[in-house]
Every structure is written in structure tokens, then in C-alpha cells.
Amino acid sequence: MSAESKSTKLYWLYFLISLAGTIAFLFIKPEWFWVMLPFLFTSLVFAFDWV
């Protein structure tokens, strides 16, 4: 079997954008910050290539 190496740079960018959005929600609308959590954790999983 060959291990296929793929770049995860784009997923790390998505993670950083999601992190910024989550932090922004914490300051702007704290009761709604959880809306960003699925995007944050999904992009983190893809960035670590755990899929």
C-alpha cells in the first residue's frame, strides 16, 4: 500500500477563519458562539487529516 500525502494548508486556513469567527461571536453575541463550533471542530479534524 502506498501512503498518499495530501496538503492540509487550506484546512488550516479554514480552521483559523473558524477560530476567528468563534472568538468574534464570543465578544459580539456570546449566547450564539456555539453556532460556530461545528465549523471549528470539523475544520480541525480535516486539518489534522483524521478523516
VENVEN-V346275 format. One record per residue. N is the residue number from 1. RES is the residue in one letter. PSI is psi as a letter, one per 30 degrees, with the letter a starting at -180 (999 if undefined). Layout:
BEGIN
n & res & psi
N & RES & PSI
N & RES & PSI
END
This chain:
BEGIN
n & res & psi
1 & M & k
2 & S & k
3 & A & j
4 & E & k
5 & S & k
6 & K & l
7 & S & k
8 & T & g
9 & K & e
10 & L & e
11 & Y & e
12 & W & e
13 & L & e
14 & Y & e
15 & F & e
16 & L & e
17 & I & e
18 & S & e
19 & L & e
20 & A & e
21 & G & e
22 & T & e
23 & I & e
24 & A & e
25 & F & e
26 & L & e
27 & F & e
28 & I & e
29 & K & i
30 & P & e
31 & E & f
32 & W & g
33 & F & f
34 & W & f
35 & V & e
36 & M & f
37 & L & e
38 & P & e
39 & F & e
40 & L & e
41 & F & e
42 & T & e
43 & S & e
44 & L & e
45 & V & e
46 & F & e
47 & A & e
48 & F & f
49 & D & h
50 & W & g
51 & V & 999
END
